[in-house]
């Protein structure tokens, strides 16, 4: 009888120790996943709102960008990747605003050039990859940043050279 009590008590103590050690780790993992999901939801909102239309005024876009920055801060996202994405989306939004004002397509909103759209997609993809694969993305973040920066420079040169012939003028230095 005495042996049974000792076994039960020792089992209870061991279970309490194990749960106190593992419990916080499991809770933190859930919190990290939740914060990463919030970043992806905010990213999706920015992606939708970067297209100019009557349904998507610029103020809503700015609000979505601020929510993305706040969620990314909580999720401990790579800041420079985040800022490159924000710059890319602001660039796309300025082109979309310009096209929407000149074309006035109220059904679909303002369009953007495919090269700019690909740049924004690449920046969003890099940001998403850094969220879900933080350790492996750290190994390649320097190269990813260099690729995105050089892509931005090439786009800026391309559109600056065509500025006289181009209807759409992108705001390359927009900081939001």
C-alpha positions, 0 to 999 in steps of 0.5 A, a space after each residue: 500500500 505504501 509503495 502505491 502511494 509513493 509511485 502515485 506521488 512521484 508520478 504526479 511530481 514528475 508530471 508536474 515538472 514535465 508540464 511546467 517545462 513543456 507548457 510554456 514552450 507549447 504556449 509560445 509556439 502557439 503565440 508565434 504561429 498566431 502572430 505570424 498568421 496576423 502578419 499574413 492577414 495584414 499582408 493580404 489586406 495591404 495586397 488588396 488595398 494597394 490597387 486604387 479604386 473607389 472601394 480602396 481609398 488611400 487612407 485605408 491602404 495607409 491603415 493596412 500598412 500600419 497594421 502590417 508593421 505592427 503585426 510584423 513587429 510583434 512577430 519579430 519579422 525581419 525589418 529590412 525585408 518588411 520595409 522593402 515590401 512596404 516600399 514596393 507596395 507604395 510604389 505599386 499603389 502610386 502607379 495604380 493611383 495614377 492609372 486610376 486617375 487618368 483612366 477612371 476605371 471604376 470597376 477594376 481600379 488602376 492597373 500597374 506595370 507587370 515589372 512593378 507587380 513582379 517586384 511587389 510579388 517577390 518582396 511579399 514572397 521574401 517576407 512570407 518566407 522569412 516568417 515561416 522559415 526564420 532560420 533558413 531564411 536568415 542564411 539567405 536574407 543578405 542575398 535576398 535583400 541584394 536581389 530586391 534592392 538591385 531589382 528596385 534600382 533596375 526598375 527605377 532606371 527603366 522608368 526614369 529613362 522612359 519618363 518623357 514617353 510614359 504616362 504613368 510616373 511612379 513615386 520612387 521615393 515615397 515613404 509611408 
